[in-house]
Amino acid sequence: MGHLDHATFGWLTPVLSYAMACIGAALGLRCTVRALGASGRSRRNWLITAASALGTGIWTMHFVAMLGFGVTGTEIHYNVPLTTLSLLVAMAVVGAGVFAVGYGRVRGRALALGGLTTGLGVASMHYLGMAALHLHGDVRYDPVLVGLSVVFAVVAATAALWAALNIKSALAVAGASLLMGGAVSSMHYTGMLAVSVRVTPSEAALPGATTMQFIFPLAVGLGSYLFLTLAFVALSPTEGEREASASAQRPVRAAAR
């Protein structure tokens, strides 16, 4: 059996991946809150942004953590199309859950459906990303820990959507995001504890791309997207702020006439 190291760079990758999960959760929750206060095309656009933020944040968390994953006796490469597909799956399925909450008429039912859909999407992304690994050996999973990781994913997703429906203040969203980031990270590392690798030494070249060739630049790019989008959302006024600004300007315009 190959020795698995989940933190080859020490605490750097676990801490950074947790930060990515928190940023994605904060942005997704904030956008969902904004969506619930809007209507028509504006609501749809906020929900799309929320889905892309949550999906991207969860995917980036997973693969930033994977930058620190190593197996003694073999290199690790990644199947590029399958890894890209895992990102698309994360955004699509998380989007389905977010839209279920955003447009659901019965909130309890929408929350249950959205949480289950989003949680299964997160788990699918994780294990699809793991299926993209190429190494010299066989990867095996402990079914009990796999099941536990899926439960973590569903609970984390349901809690995040509940927060989006019930928490309005920025401070409360920040606290919920820290908890959501912890839940997503717990899901990831529980899933990784389920992994064992039987290494088969070989000199043959592995197919796919190394982490530095593909995962690292993509994770940096998506992380930058999260930071820039978070800044945009933080600086853009809410509907209430727009109305307050318009009300304040009316007397000034009337006096100018």
VODO-929382 format. One record per residue (C-alpha): residue in one letter; residue number from 1; x, y, z; chain. Coordinates in Angstrom, 2 decimals. Layout:
# residues N
{site 'a', NUM, {X, Y, Z}, 'A'}
...
//
This chain:
# residues 257
{site 'm', 1, {0.00, 0.00, 0.00}, 'A'}
{site 'g', 2, {1.26, 3.47, -0.85}, 'A'}
{site 'h', 3, {1.58, 6.04, 1.94}, 'A'}
{site 'l', 4, {-0.89, 8.90, 1.40}, 'A'}
{site 'd', 5, {0.09, 12.42, 2.40}, 'A'}
{site 'h', 6, {-2.78, 14.94, 2.42}, 'A'}
{site 'a', 7, {-0.59, 17.94, 3.26}, 'A'}
{site 't', 8, {2.71, 17.71, 1.40}, 'A'}
{site 'f', 9, {3.09, 21.51, 1.79}, 'A'}
{site 'g', 10, {2.18, 21.48, 5.48}, 'A'}
{site 'w', 11, {-0.78, 23.59, 6.60}, 'A'}
{site 'l', 12, {-0.67, 25.79, 3.47}, 'A'}
{site 't', 13, {-3.09, 23.82, 1.29}, 'A'}
{site 'p', 14, {-5.64, 22.92, 4.02}, 'A'}
{site 'v', 15, {-5.83, 26.55, 5.21}, 'A'}
{site 'l', 16, {-5.94, 27.98, 1.69}, 'A'}
{site 's', 17, {-8.56, 25.48, 0.56}, 'A'}
{site 'y', 18, {-10.71, 26.33, 3.60}, 'A'}
{site 'a', 19, {-10.39, 30.02, 2.72}, 'A'}
{site 'm', 20, {-11.55, 29.30, -0.84}, 'A'}
{site 'a', 21, {-14.57, 27.37, 0.47}, 'A'}
{site 'c', 22, {-15.48, 30.25, 2.80}, 'A'}
{site 'i', 23, {-15.14, 32.88, 0.06}, 'A'}
{site 'g', 24, {-17.27, 30.85, -2.33}, 'A'}
{site 'a', 25, {-19.88, 30.30, 0.38}, 'A'}
{site 'a', 26, {-19.94, 33.98, 1.37}, 'A'}
{site 'l', 27, {-20.37, 35.10, -2.21}, 'A'}
{site 'g', 28, {-22.98, 32.46, -2.97}, 'A'}
{site 'l', 29, {-25.00, 33.27, 0.16}, 'A'}
{site 'r', 30, {-24.80, 37.02, -0.43}, 'A'}
{site 'c', 31, {-25.92, 36.65, -4.04}, 'A'}
{site 't', 32, {-28.80, 34.39, -3.00}, 'A'}
{site 'v', 33, {-29.92, 36.94, -0.41}, 'A'}
{site 'r', 34, {-29.81, 39.62, -3.11}, 'A'}
{site 'a', 35, {-31.77, 37.35, -5.47}, 'A'}
{site 'l', 36, {-34.54, 36.77, -2.94}, 'A'}
{site 'g', 37, {-34.98, 40.53, -2.66}, 'A'}
{site 'a', 38, {-35.17, 41.00, -6.43}, 'A'}
{site 's', 39, {-37.52, 39.88, -9.19}, 'A'}
{site 'g', 40, {-37.58, 39.08, -12.88}, 'A'}
{site 'r', 41, {-34.29, 39.11, -14.76}, 'A'}
{site 's', 42, {-32.41, 40.55, -11.79}, 'A'}
{site 'r', 43, {-33.35, 37.57, -9.60}, 'A'}
{site 'r', 44, {-32.25, 35.13, -12.30}, 'A'}
{site 'n', 45, {-28.90, 36.88, -12.76}, 'A'}
{site 'w', 46, {-28.18, 36.93, -9.02}, 'A'}
{site 'l', 47, {-29.02, 33.22, -8.77}, 'A'}
{site 'i', 48, {-26.69, 32.42, -11.69}, 'A'}
{site 't', 49, {-23.93, 34.35, -9.96}, 'A'}
{site 'a', 50, {-24.66, 32.53, -6.68}, 'A'}
{site 'a', 51, {-24.51, 29.13, -8.40}, 'A'}
{site 's', 52, {-21.25, 29.91, -10.18}, 'A'}
{site 'a', 53, {-19.71, 31.25, -6.96}, 'A'}
{site 'l', 54, {-20.72, 28.27, -4.83}, 'A'}
{site 'g', 55, {-19.74, 25.75, -7.50}, 'A'}
{site 't', 56, {-16.44, 27.46, -8.23}, 'A'}
{site 'g', 57, {-15.63, 27.88, -4.54}, 'A'}
{site 'i', 58, {-16.29, 24.22, -3.75}, 'A'}
{site 'w', 59, {-14.32, 23.02, -6.79}, 'A'}
{site 't', 60, {-11.40, 25.35, -5.99}, 'A'}
{site 'm', 61, {-11.42, 24.18, -2.38}, 'A'}
{site 'h', 62, {-11.21, 20.55, -3.53}, 'A'}
{site 'f', 63, {-8.36, 21.03, -5.97}, 'A'}
{site 'v', 64, {-6.35, 23.46, -3.85}, 'A'}
{site 'a', 65, {-6.47, 20.71, -1.19}, 'A'}
{site 'm', 66, {-5.43, 18.20, -3.87}, 'A'}
{site 'l', 67, {-2.31, 20.27, -4.57}, 'A'}
{site 'g', 68, {-1.09, 18.93, -1.24}, 'A'}
{site 'f', 69, {-2.04, 15.32, -1.96}, 'A'}
{site 'g', 70, {0.75, 12.86, -2.63}, 'A'}
{site 'v', 71, {1.26, 9.10, -2.74}, 'A'}
{site 't', 72, {4.63, 7.52, -1.98}, 'A'}
{site 'g', 73, {6.01, 5.58, -4.94}, 'A'}
{site 't', 74, {4.07, 7.24, -7.75}, 'A'}
{site 'e', 75, {3.49, 10.54, -9.47}, 'A'}
{site 'i', 76, {-0.04, 11.89, -9.85}, 'A'}
{site 'h', 77, {-1.47, 13.26, -13.09}, 'A'}
{site 'y', 78, {-4.98, 14.46, -13.92}, 'A'}
{site 'n', 79, {-7.31, 13.69, -16.80}, 'A'}
{site 'v', 80, {-7.97, 17.22, -18.11}, 'A'}
{site 'p', 81, {-11.44, 16.69, -19.70}, 'A'}
{site 'l', 82, {-12.73, 14.78, -16.66}, 'A'}
{site 't', 83, {-11.39, 17.38, -14.25}, 'A'}
{site 't', 84, {-13.03, 20.15, -16.28}, 'A'}
{site 'l', 85, {-16.27, 18.16, -16.32}, 'A'}
{site 's', 86, {-16.19, 17.99, -12.51}, 'A'}
{site 'l', 87, {-16.17, 21.81, -12.43}, 'A'}
{site 'l', 88, {-19.13, 22.01, -14.81}, 'A'}
{site 'v', 89, {-21.02, 19.41, -12.78}, 'A'}
{site 'a', 90, {-20.40, 21.39, -9.59}, 'A'}
{site 'm', 91, {-21.80, 24.59, -11.08}, 'A'}
{site 'a', 92, {-24.73, 22.91, -12.85}, 'A'}
{site 'v', 93, {-25.98, 20.83, -9.93}, 'A'}
{site 'v', 94, {-25.37, 23.56, -7.36}, 'A'}
{site 'g', 95, {-27.25, 25.86, -9.75}, 'A'}
{site 'a', 96, {-30.22, 23.50, -9.75}, 'A'}
{site 'g', 97, {-30.31, 23.59, -5.95}, 'A'}
{site 'v', 98, {-30.00, 27.37, -5.78}, 'A'}
{site 'f', 99, {-32.76, 27.89, -8.35}, 'A'}
{site 'a', 100, {-35.00, 25.44, -6.46}, 'A'}
{site 'v', 101, {-34.69, 27.68, -3.41}, 'A'}
{site 'g', 102, {-34.85, 30.93, -5.37}, 'A'}
{site 'y', 103, {-38.09, 30.06, -7.15}, 'A'}
{site 'g', 104, {-39.65, 27.51, -4.77}, 'A'}
{site 'r', 105, {-43.09, 28.52, -3.49}, 'A'}
{site 'v', 106, {-43.07, 26.16, -0.50}, 'A'}
{site 'r', 107, {-39.84, 27.03, 1.29}, 'A'}
{site 'g', 108, {-39.53, 23.86, 3.36}, 'A'}
{site 'r', 109, {-39.90, 21.61, 0.33}, 'A'}
{site 'a', 110, {-37.62, 23.84, -1.76}, 'A'}
{site 'l', 111, {-34.96, 23.75, 0.97}, 'A'}
{site 'a', 112, {-35.08, 19.96, 1.26}, 'A'}
{site 'l', 113, {-34.92, 19.49, -2.53}, 'A'}
{site 'g', 114, {-32.27, 22.16, -2.99}, 'A'}
{site 'g', 115, {-30.10, 20.82, -0.15}, 'A'}
{site 'l', 116, {-30.28, 17.24, -1.39}, 'A'}
{site 't', 117, {-29.58, 18.21, -5.00}, 'A'}
{site 't', 118, {-26.72, 20.54, -4.12}, 'A'}
{site 'g', 119, {-25.17, 18.09, -1.65}, 'A'}
{site 'l', 120, {-25.23, 15.24, -4.14}, 'A'}
{site 'g', 121, {-23.74, 17.61, -6.71}, 'A'}
{site 'v', 122, {-20.88, 18.47, -4.36}, 'A'}
{site 'a', 123, {-20.23, 14.77, -3.69}, 'A'}
{site 's', 124, {-20.41, 14.00, -7.42}, 'A'}
{site 'm', 125, {-17.89, 16.73, -8.13}, 'A'}
{site 'h', 126, {-15.52, 15.35, -5.49}, 'A'}
{site 'y', 127, {-15.58, 11.76, -6.69}, 'A'}
{site 'l', 128, {-15.58, 12.73, -10.36}, 'A'}
{site 'g', 129, {-12.46, 14.77, -9.62}, 'A'}
{site 'm', 130, {-10.95, 11.76, -7.87}, 'A'}
{site 'a', 131, {-11.78, 9.58, -10.88}, 'A'}
{site 'a', 132, {-9.63, 11.96, -12.95}, 'A'}
{site 'l', 133, {-6.48, 10.87, -11.07}, 'A'}
{site 'h', 134, {-3.84, 8.91, -12.97}, 'A'}
{site 'l', 135, {-1.21, 7.12, -10.90}, 'A'}
{site 'h', 136, {0.76, 3.87, -10.89}, 'A'}
{site 'g', 137, {-1.59, 1.68, -8.89}, 'A'}
{site 'd', 138, {-5.21, 1.09, -7.91}, 'A'}
{site 'v', 139, {-7.38, 3.50, -5.92}, 'A'}
{site 'r', 140, {-9.85, 1.95, -3.48}, 'A'}
{site 'y', 141, {-12.51, 3.46, -1.22}, 'A'}
{site 'd', 142, {-13.96, 2.64, 2.19}, 'A'}
{site 'p', 143, {-17.73, 2.62, 1.51}, 'A'}
{site 'v', 144, {-18.63, 3.71, 5.05}, 'A'}
{site 'l', 145, {-16.46, 6.82, 4.85}, 'A'}
{site 'v', 146, {-17.73, 7.53, 1.33}, 'A'}
{site 'g', 147, {-21.30, 7.43, 2.64}, 'A'}
{site 'l', 148, {-20.35, 9.69, 5.55}, 'A'}
{site 's', 149, {-18.76, 12.21, 3.18}, 'A'}
{site 'v', 150, {-21.99, 12.33, 1.13}, 'A'}
{site 'v', 151, {-23.98, 12.98, 4.32}, 'A'}
{site 'f', 152, {-21.58, 15.83, 5.16}, 'A'}
{site 'a', 153, {-22.12, 17.27, 1.68}, 'A'}
{site 'v', 154, {-25.93, 17.19, 1.93}, 'A'}
{site 'v', 155, {-25.93, 18.66, 5.45}, 'A'}
{site 'a', 156, {-23.49, 21.42, 4.43}, 'A'}
{site 'a', 157, {-25.53, 22.30, 1.34}, 'A'}
{site 't', 158, {-28.83, 22.33, 3.24}, 'A'}
{site 'a', 159, {-27.35, 24.52, 5.98}, 'A'}
{site 'a', 160, {-25.99, 26.97, 3.39}, 'A'}
{site 'l', 161, {-29.34, 27.26, 1.62}, 'A'}
{site 'w', 162, {-31.16, 27.62, 4.95}, 'A'}
{site 'a', 163, {-28.78, 30.47, 5.79}, 'A'}
{site 'a', 164, {-29.53, 32.11, 2.44}, 'A'}
{site 'l', 165, {-33.26, 31.98, 3.19}, 'A'}
{site 'n', 166, {-33.10, 33.13, 6.80}, 'A'}
{site 'i', 167, {-29.98, 35.25, 7.30}, 'A'}
{site 'k', 168, {-29.90, 38.79, 5.97}, 'A'}
{site 's', 169, {-27.13, 40.74, 7.69}, 'A'}
{site 'a', 170, {-23.62, 40.74, 6.27}, 'A'}
{site 'l', 171, {-22.14, 39.73, 9.65}, 'A'}
{site 'a', 172, {-24.45, 36.71, 9.93}, 'A'}
{site 'v', 173, {-23.61, 35.71, 6.34}, 'A'}
{site 'a', 174, {-19.90, 35.87, 7.24}, 'A'}
{site 'g', 175, {-20.45, 33.57, 10.22}, 'A'}
{site 'a', 176, {-22.53, 31.14, 8.16}, 'A'}
{site 's', 177, {-19.82, 31.13, 5.49}, 'A'}
{site 'l', 178, {-17.16, 30.11, 8.02}, 'A'}
{site 'l', 179, {-19.35, 27.20, 9.12}, 'A'}
{site 'm', 180, {-20.12, 26.26, 5.51}, 'A'}
{site 'g', 181, {-16.42, 26.32, 4.65}, 'A'}
{site 'g', 182, {-15.71, 24.02, 7.58}, 'A'}
{site 'a', 183, {-18.46, 21.63, 6.51}, 'A'}
{site 'v', 184, {-17.24, 21.48, 2.91}, 'A'}
{site 's', 185, {-13.65, 20.92, 4.07}, 'A'}
{site 's', 186, {-14.84, 18.17, 6.42}, 'A'}
{site 'm', 187, {-16.64, 16.51, 3.52}, 'A'}
{site 'h', 188, {-13.47, 16.66, 1.39}, 'A'}
{site 'y', 189, {-11.11, 15.25, 3.99}, 'A'}
{site 't', 190, {-13.59, 12.59, 5.08}, 'A'}
{site 'g', 191, {-13.76, 11.53, 1.43}, 'A'}
{site 'm', 192, {-9.97, 11.51, 1.27}, 'A'}
{site 'l', 193, {-9.73, 9.35, 4.39}, 'A'}
{site 'a', 194, {-11.82, 6.80, 2.48}, 'A'}
{site 'v', 195, {-9.03, 6.49, -0.11}, 'A'}
{site 's', 196, {-6.34, 3.85, -0.14}, 'A'}
{site 'v', 197, {-3.87, 3.22, -2.93}, 'A'}
{site 'r', 198, {-2.12, -0.01, -3.87}, 'A'}
{site 'v', 199, {0.96, 1.21, -5.74}, 'A'}
{site 't', 200, {2.30, -0.76, -8.71}, 'A'}
{site 'p', 201, {5.84, 0.54, -9.38}, 'A'}
{site 's', 202, {6.34, 1.43, -13.03}, 'A'}
{site 'e', 203, {8.60, 3.55, -15.20}, 'A'}
{site 'a', 204, {5.84, 4.16, -17.76}, 'A'}
{site 'a', 205, {4.80, 7.74, -18.36}, 'A'}
{site 'l', 206, {1.45, 8.66, -16.89}, 'A'}
{site 'p', 207, {-1.18, 10.24, -19.16}, 'A'}
{site 'g', 208, {-2.76, 13.60, -18.36}, 'A'}
{site 'a', 209, {-1.35, 16.78, -16.81}, 'A'}
{site 't', 210, {0.55, 17.37, -13.58}, 'A'}
{site 't', 211, {-0.89, 19.58, -10.85}, 'A'}
{site 'm', 212, {1.41, 22.46, -11.77}, 'A'}
{site 'q', 213, {0.59, 22.18, -15.47}, 'A'}
{site 'f', 214, {-3.19, 22.24, -15.07}, 'A'}
{site 'i', 215, {-4.66, 22.28, -11.54}, 'A'}
{site 'f', 216, {-2.54, 25.10, -10.13}, 'A'}
{site 'p', 217, {-3.16, 27.70, -12.89}, 'A'}
{site 'l', 218, {-6.86, 26.84, -13.07}, 'A'}
{site 'a', 219, {-7.27, 27.08, -9.28}, 'A'}
{site 'v', 220, {-5.46, 30.45, -9.26}, 'A'}
{site 'g', 221, {-7.70, 31.71, -12.07}, 'A'}
{site 'l', 222, {-10.91, 30.61, -10.36}, 'A'}
{site 'g', 223, {-9.71, 31.99, -7.03}, 'A'}
{site 's', 224, {-9.11, 35.35, -8.69}, 'A'}
{site 'y', 225, {-12.63, 35.19, -10.15}, 'A'}
{site 'l', 226, {-14.04, 34.66, -6.65}, 'A'}
{site 'f', 227, {-12.13, 37.60, -5.19}, 'A'}
{site 'l', 228, {-13.11, 39.97, -8.02}, 'A'}
{site 't', 229, {-16.76, 38.91, -7.98}, 'A'}
{site 'l', 230, {-16.88, 39.22, -4.19}, 'A'}
{site 'a', 231, {-15.51, 42.76, -4.47}, 'A'}
{site 'f', 232, {-18.12, 43.62, -7.12}, 'A'}
{site 'v', 233, {-20.99, 42.27, -5.00}, 'A'}
{site 'a', 234, {-19.72, 44.02, -1.88}, 'A'}
{site 'l', 235, {-19.48, 47.37, -3.68}, 'A'}
{site 's', 236, {-22.71, 47.18, -5.69}, 'A'}
{site 'p', 237, {-25.70, 48.82, -3.94}, 'A'}
{site 't', 238, {-28.71, 46.79, -2.87}, 'A'}
{site 'e', 239, {-32.26, 47.57, -4.00}, 'A'}
{site 'g', 240, {-32.92, 49.25, -0.66}, 'A'}
{site 'e', 241, {-29.80, 51.38, -0.98}, 'A'}
{site 'r', 242, {-30.81, 52.43, -4.51}, 'A'}
{site 'e', 243, {-34.27, 53.42, -3.31}, 'A'}
{site 'a', 244, {-32.81, 55.36, -0.36}, 'A'}
{site 's', 245, {-30.40, 57.17, -2.68}, 'A'}
{site 'a', 246, {-33.19, 58.04, -5.11}, 'A'}
{site 's', 247, {-35.38, 59.32, -2.25}, 'A'}
{site 'a', 248, {-32.55, 61.50, -0.96}, 'A'}
{site 'q', 249, {-31.97, 63.01, -4.40}, 'A'}
{site 'r', 250, {-35.61, 63.96, -5.04}, 'A'}
{site 'p', 251, {-35.67, 67.02, -2.73}, 'A'}
{site 'v', 252, {-32.35, 68.20, -4.20}, 'A'}
{site 'r', 253, {-33.71, 67.95, -7.74}, 'A'}
{site 'a', 254, {-36.96, 69.66, -6.74}, 'A'}
{site 'a', 255, {-35.06, 72.54, -5.13}, 'A'}
{site 'a', 256, {-32.85, 72.89, -8.22}, 'A'}
{site 'r', 257, {-35.91, 73.48, -10.35}, 'A'}
//
